[in-house]
Amino acid sequence: MNSSIFLDLALPNATTWFYFSFLLAVTLFVRFDRLLSLRNWDVVAFYLIIPGLLCIQEAHALNNLSDNPAVGEIKRFLSRSNSLLLAGYIWLMSASGYWFLRCLFDLGLEKRPMLPPNVNIAGMVCLAASLFLCLGASAIRRLPDSPNSTGKGPIALTKVSDGAVAVVSFQSGTTDWNGTDTRFWVERAVAIIAHLLVVAAILMIGSKTFGDPLTGIAMACLYLLLPCTGYQVSQVHHIWPALFLLGAVLWFRRPYVSGALLGVAAGSVFFPVLLFPLWFGFYRGRGTGRFTIGFVAALVLSLGITAAILLSSGELRQYLRVALSLSDWQAWKAPRTESIWTGSHWAYRLPVFIAYMAFVILTVFWPKPRHLGHVIAQSAAVVIGVQFWYADQGGTYVLWYVPLLLLMVFRPNLTEVRPPEIIAGNWNFREWVVRRIIRRGTKPV
């Protein structure tokens, strides 16, 4: 043994991460002088999600053991694995249901007392930097029982990753280059950069939108501290849409930019399309046309880039056929992938999907008037609602909505925070259309 004892560092397993993270979160964010405050319970409630993820991880680990012919009692392993898998998804659905109701309850909360963390700003900055280094270490070395990839990633992102791997392999100039190692490092580098951008967006929202840098640092610390961030640290397709949703919140005063960011997210991952009615209602009378143009243009551009990539590789028709046949997002088809709906008839999932779509349509009109706090809470509710009917491991896509939940829990009073009013003389899409119609109608024949 030649290595020093000071370098014999092992990452904790998922259970240890869960317990110690919970103790640290309580120490940092729970205000013991106001034990019955809603913010205290929200901090604890973030950890309601984790037991479900742990059950699913254990079920997958047992499945891997049952594949080993050297291990006896395969039926017992499979039986326990199936029980844990079902328990995990039931737990995740219950936790998602709680947070969905909590988001709706937040729509009626106006008074938001300031509850700063128990550490000053210098200590929080030091902790955030340390946690990010730990997150990077877990991405590179992986947790001992970290899960495999969950769900399907965006096609364009996958193809870009394949291209990066090919470029690195070509630049190496060696014939024995390990493509698997290259892919690992490319994916981990992209994941770390994506998490860094999420943290930067949270910090900017706290500082600029909420007007309190300490709140931004506190949100960033809790994001890095939550076990789900560490468990799914390499799941780039989970972090990708959350990053654009945070950007839309950050630049909400510019409808073009906000719409474009949502459009890019919707063009690469399907569910941000469901946020369009909500944000359309938010901008009604205050830049609806600009938001719509930005959203549609970015959506078409994203889909066009994806189609061009697939067309160049000759896979466009194949991917279209696969996408249209998937039962994951089509609630009127029998589910074929792992989820709480596995083995059930499609008729049970369809009513849940219809109720969810009714809620999405309702977000266009309710509540009214609407401020940024409402939009954050409703956006989180819309994303959480996808978990109830999505048939491909629905419930495990926690990083899609956790950043929005952090904004909702830590936000101050945002009653007066709305998009800027349209000033007379500025360009307005609706007025431009009306003027064009009138001008065309008054042209001499």
C-alpha positions in Angstrom: 0.0 0.0 0.0 1.8 3.1 -1.3 -0.9 5.8 -1.0 -1.1 8.1 2.0 -3.8 7.7 4.6 -4.6 11.4 4.0 -5.6 10.6 0.4 -7.7 7.5 1.3 -11.0 9.4 0.8 -14.2 7.6 0.0 -17.5 9.2 -1.0 -20.4 8.5 1.3 -23.2 6.2 0.1 -26.6 7.6 -0.7 -28.1 6.9 2.7 -25.2 8.6 4.6 -25.5 11.6 2.2 -29.3 11.8 3.0 -28.9 11.8 6.8 -26.0 14.1 7.1 -27.4 16.5 4.5 -30.7 16.6 6.4 -28.9 17.4 9.7 -26.8 20.2 8.0 -29.9 21.7 6.3 -31.8 21.8 9.6 -28.8 23.5 11.3 -28.4 26.1 8.6 -32.0 27.0 7.6 -34.4 26.1 10.4 -35.2 29.2 12.5 -35.4 27.7 16.0 -36.9 31.0 17.4 -39.9 30.4 15.0 -40.4 26.7 14.9 -43.9 26.8 13.6 -43.1 29.0 10.5 -43.9 27.6 7.1 -40.4 28.1 5.9 -39.1 25.7 8.5 -41.5 23.0 7.4 -40.6 23.6 3.7 -36.9 23.0 4.4 -37.8 19.7 6.1 -40.3 18.8 3.3 -37.6 18.9 0.6 -36.3 15.7 2.2 -39.7 14.0 1.8 -38.7 13.3 -1.8 -35.5 11.4 -1.0 -36.8 8.1 0.6 -38.6 7.3 -2.7 -35.4 7.8 -4.7 -33.6 5.6 -2.2 -36.1 2.8 -2.6 -35.8 2.9 -6.4 -32.0 2.8 -6.1 -32.2 -0.2 -3.9 -34.6 -2.0 -6.2 -32.3 -1.4 -9.2 -29.3 -2.7 -7.1 -31.3 -5.9 -6.3 -32.1 -6.3 -10.0 -28.4 -6.1 -10.8 -27.7 -8.8 -8.2 -30.4 -11.1 -9.6 -28.7 -11.0 -13.0 -25.6 -12.6 -11.5 -25.9 -16.4 -11.9 -23.6 -16.8 -8.9 -26.2 -15.4 -6.6 -28.9 -17.8 -5.4 -32.5 -17.2 -4.6 -33.1 -15.0 -7.7 -36.9 -15.1 -7.2 -36.6 -13.7 -3.7 -34.4 -10.8 -5.0 -36.9 -10.1 -7.8 -39.8 -10.1 -5.5 -38.2 -7.7 -3.0 -37.0 -5.5 -6.0 -40.5 -5.2 -7.4 -41.9 -4.4 -3.9 -39.3 -1.7 -3.4 -39.8 -0.3 -6.8 -43.6 0.1 -6.3 -43.0 1.5 -2.8 -40.6 4.0 -4.2 -42.9 5.3 -6.9 -45.8 5.5 -4.5 -43.7 7.5 -2.1 -42.5 9.8 -5.0 -46.1 10.3 -6.1 -47.1 11.2 -2.6 -44.3 13.7 -2.2 -45.0 15.2 -5.6 -48.7 15.5 -4.6 -47.7 17.3 -1.4 -45.5 19.8 -3.3 -48.2 20.3 -5.9 -50.7 21.3 -3.2 -48.0 23.4 -1.5 -47.5 25.4 -4.8 -51.3 26.0 -5.0 -51.4 27.1 -1.4 -48.5 29.5 -2.1 -50.8 31.5 -4.5 -52.7 32.8 -1.5 -49.6 33.8 0.5 -48.8 37.5 0.4 -46.9 38.2 3.6 -43.5 36.6 3.5 -41.4 37.4 6.6 -37.7 37.5 6.1 -36.1 34.4 7.7 -32.3 34.6 7.0 -30.1 31.5 7.4 -28.3 30.9 10.7 -24.9 31.7 9.1 -23.7 35.1 7.8 -23.0 35.8 4.2 -19.3 35.0 4.3 -20.0 31.6 5.9 -22.6 30.8 3.3 -20.3 31.7 0.4 -17.6 29.5 1.9 -20.1 26.6 2.3 -21.5 27.0 -1.2 -18.0 26.8 -2.7 -17.2 23.8 -0.6 -20.4 22.1 -1.6 -19.8 22.7 -5.3 -16.4 21.1 -5.0 -18.0 18.1 -3.3 -20.6 18.0 -6.1 -17.8 18.0 -8.7 -16.1 15.2 -6.8 -19.2 13.1 -6.8 -19.7 13.7 -10.5 -16.1 12.6 -11.3 -15.8 9.7 -8.9 -19.5 8.8 -8.6 -21.3 7.8 -5.4 -20.9 4.1 -4.7 -24.5 3.4 -5.4 -25.3 6.2 -7.8 -28.2 5.4 -10.2 -28.0 4.9 -13.9 -29.4 7.4 -16.4 -33.0 8.2 -15.7 -35.3 8.8 -18.7 -34.4 9.8 -22.2 -32.3 12.9 -22.9 -32.8 15.4 -25.7 -31.8 14.0 -29.1 -29.8 17.2 -30.0 -27.9 17.1 -26.7 -27.1 13.4 -27.2 -25.8 14.0 -30.7 -23.7 16.9 -29.6 -22.2 14.8 -26.9 -21.5 12.0 -29.5 -19.8 14.7 -31.7 -17.7 15.9 -28.8 -16.6 12.4 -28.0 -15.7 11.8 -31.7 -13.7 15.1 -31.8 -11.7 14.3 -28.7 -11.0 10.8 -29.9 -9.8 12.1 -33.3 -7.6 14.8 -31.7 -6.0 12.2 -29.5 -4.3 10.7 -32.5 -4.1 7.3 -30.9 -5.8 4.1 -32.0 -6.2 2.7 -28.5 -8.2 5.6 -27.2 -11.0 4.5 -24.9 -14.2 5.9 -26.2 -16.1 5.0 -23.0 -13.7 7.1 -20.9 -14.0 10.0 -23.3 -17.8 9.9 -23.1 -17.6 9.8 -19.3 -15.5 12.9 -19.1 -17.5 14.8 -21.7 -20.8 14.1 -19.9 -19.4 14.9 -16.4 -17.8 18.2 -17.7 -21.1 19.2 -19.2 -23.0 18.3 -16.1 -20.7 20.3 -13.8 -20.9 23.3 -16.1 -24.8 23.0 -16.1 -24.9 22.8 -12.3 -22.6 25.9 -12.1 -24.9 27.8 -14.4 -28.0 26.8 -12.3 -26.2 28.1 -9.2 -25.3 31.3 -11.0 -28.9 31.8 -12.1 -30.2 31.2 -8.6 -27.6 33.7 -7.2 -28.6 36.4 -9.7 -32.3 35.9 -9.1 -31.8 36.3 -5.3 -29.6 39.3 -5.8 -31.4 41.2 -8.6 -35.0 39.9 -8.6 -35.4 39.3 -4.9 -33.1 42.2 -3.9 -31.2 40.1 -1.3 -27.8 38.5 -2.1 -28.0 36.4 1.1 -31.2 34.8 0.0 -29.6 33.9 -3.3 -26.6 32.3 -1.6 -28.9 30.4 0.8 -30.9 29.0 -2.1 -27.7 28.0 -3.9 -26.4 26.3 -0.8 -29.6 24.3 -0.3 -29.6 23.3 -4.0 -26.1 21.9 -3.7 -26.9 20.3 -0.3 -30.0 18.4 -1.3 -29.3 14.7 -1.9 -31.2 14.6 -5.1 -28.7 17.0 -6.7 -25.9 14.6 -5.7 -27.8 11.5 -6.7 -28.6 12.9 -10.2 -25.5 15.0 -10.6 -24.6 13.5 -14.0 -28.2 13.6 -15.4 -27.6 16.5 -17.8 -31.1 16.1 -19.4 -32.6 16.8 -15.9 -30.6 20.0 -15.4 -30.9 21.3 -18.9 -34.6 22.4 -18.9 -34.3 23.7 -15.3 -31.5 26.1 -16.4 -33.7 27.7 -19.1 -36.7 28.0 -16.7 -34.5 29.9 -14.2 -33.3 32.1 -17.1 -36.9 32.9 -18.0 -37.6 33.9 -14.4 -34.4 36.0 -14.2 -35.2 38.0 -17.4 -39.0 38.1 -17.0 -38.9 41.9 -17.6 -37.9 41.2 -21.2 -40.6 39.2 -22.9 -38.5 38.4 -25.9 -35.7 36.9 -23.9 -38.0 35.1 -21.5 -40.0 33.6 -24.4 -36.8 32.6 -26.3 -35.5 30.7 -23.3 -38.7 28.9 -22.8 -38.8 28.1 -26.5 -35.3 26.6 -26.4 -36.3 24.4 -23.5 -39.5 23.3 -25.2 -37.7 22.5 -28.4 -35.3 20.1 -26.6 -37.5 18.7 -23.8 -41.2 18.3 -24.3 -42.7 19.5 -21.0 -41.8 23.3 -21.1 -44.4 23.5 -23.9 -47.0 23.1 -21.1 -45.7 26.3 -19.4 -46.6 28.5 -22.4 -50.2 29.1 -21.4 -49.2 30.1 -17.9 -46.5 32.6 -19.1 -48.8 33.8 -21.9 -51.4 34.8 -19.2 -48.6 36.4 -17.1 -47.7 38.7 -20.0 -51.2 39.4 -21.1 -51.4 43.2 -21.8 -47.7 43.6 -21.0 -45.8 42.1 -23.9 -47.8 39.0 -24.9 -46.8 39.4 -28.6 -43.2 39.8 -27.9 -43.2 36.8 -25.6 -45.0 34.7 -28.2 -42.7 35.7 -31.0 -39.6 34.9 -28.9 -41.1 31.5 -27.8 -42.2 30.4 -31.3 -39.0 31.5 -33.0 -36.8 29.7 -30.5 -39.0 26.6 -30.6 -38.8 26.4 -34.4 -35.1 27.1 -34.4 -34.4 24.3 -31.7 -36.6 21.8 -33.6 -34.9 22.8 -36.9 -31.4 22.2 -35.5 -32.5 18.9 -34.1 -34.0 17.9 -37.4 -30.9 19.0 -39.3 -28.7 17.0 -37.1 -30.8 13.9 -37.5 -31.2 14.5 -41.3 -27.4 14.7 -41.7 -27.0 11.3 -40.1 -30.0 9.8 -41.9 -31.9 9.1 -38.7 -34.7 11.6 -38.9 -37.4 9.2 -40.1 -36.4 6.6 -37.6 -36.5 9.0 -34.6 -39.8 10.5 -35.7 -41.3 7.0 -35.9 -40.0 6.2 -32.4 -41.2 9.5 -30.9 -44.7 9.1 -32.3 -45.0 5.5 -31.0 -43.8 6.3 -27.5 -46.4 5.7 -24.8 -44.4 7.8 -22.3 -46.2 11.0 -23.2 -49.3 9.6 -24.9 -51.7 8.8 -22.0 -54.1 6.9 -24.3 -51.5 4.2 -24.9 -50.6 1.3 -22.5 -47.3 2.2 -20.7 -44.3 0.1 -21.5 -41.6 1.6 -19.4 -40.8 1.6 -15.7 -43.2 3.8 -13.7 -46.0 3.6 -11.2 -48.3 2.9 -14.2 -46.4 -0.2 -15.3 -48.8 -3.1 -15.9 -51.9 -0.9 -15.6 -54.5 -0.2 -18.3 -54.2 3.1 -20.1 -57.8 4.0 -19.0 -56.5 4.6 -15.4 -53.8 7.1 -16.6 -56.0 9.0 -19.1 -58.2 10.7 -16.5 -55.1 11.9 -14.7 -53.8 13.4 -17.9 -57.1 15.1 -18.7 -57.3 16.6 -15.3 -53.7 17.8 -15.6 -54.4 19.4 -19.0 -57.5 21.2 -17.6 -55.2 22.6 -14.9 -52.7 23.8 -17.6 -55.5 25.6 -19.5 -56.7 27.2 -16.2 -53.3 28.8 -15.7 -54.0 31.1 -18.6 -56.7 32.9 -16.6 -56.1 32.2 -12.9 -55.1 33.9 -10.7 -55.7 37.4 -11.9 -53.9 39.8 -11.4 -50.8 37.8 -11.4 -47.3 38.7 -10.1 -43.9 36.9 -10.4 -44.5 35.0 -7.2 -47.6 33.4 -8.7 -45.7 32.5 -11.8 -42.9 30.8 -9.9 -45.3 28.7 -7.8 -47.6 27.8 -10.8 -44.5 26.9 -13.0 -43.4 24.5 -10.3 -46.9 23.1 -10.0 -47.1 22.5 -13.8 -43.7 20.7 -13.9 -44.6 18.6 -10.8 -47.9 17.7 -12.4 -46.1 16.0 -15.3 -44.8 13.4 -12.8 -48.3 12.1 -12.2 -48.9 10.8 -15.7 -45.5 10.6 -17.5 -44.9 6.9 -18.0 -41.1 6.8 -18.2 -40.0 6.8 -14.5 -42.4 9.7 -13.7 -41.6 11.1 -10.3 -37.8 10.7 -10.5 -37.4 14.0 -12.5 -36.8 16.0 -9.3 -34.2 18.4 -10.7 -36.8 19.7 -13.2 -38.6 21.5 -10.5 -36.4 21.7 -7.4 -34.8 25.1 -8.4 -38.3 26.5 -8.8 -39.4 25.2 -5.4 -36.4 26.9 -3.9 -37.4 30.2 -5.4 -40.9 29.7 -4.1 -39.9 28.9 -0.6 -37.3 31.6 -0.2 -38.9 34.4 -2.2 -39.9 37.7 -0.5 -43.2 39.5 -1.1 -43.4 39.9 -4.9 -46.9 41.4 -5.1 -45.8 44.4 -7.1 -43.3 42.5 -9.3 -44.9 42.3 -12.7 -43.7 42.8 -16.3 -43.3 46.5 -17.2 -46.2 48.1 -18.8 -46.1 48.9 -22.5 -45.3 52.5 -23.0 -47.1 54.4 -25.7 -44.9 54.7 -28.8 -43.0 51.5 -28.2 -43.5 48.6 -30.7 -46.5 46.5 -29.9 -47.3 43.3 -31.8 -51.1 43.6 -31.6 -51.1 47.3 -32.7 -48.6 46.5 -35.5 -51.0 43.8 -36.9 -54.0 46.1 -36.6 -52.1 48.9 -38.4 -51.1 46.6 -41.2 -54.6 45.4 -41.7 -56.0 48.9 -41.8 -53.3 50.1 -44.1 -53.9 47.2 -46.5 -57.7 47.8 -46.4 -57.2 51.5 -47.3 -54.9 51.0 -50.2 -56.4 52.4 -53.5 -57.4 49.8 -56.0 
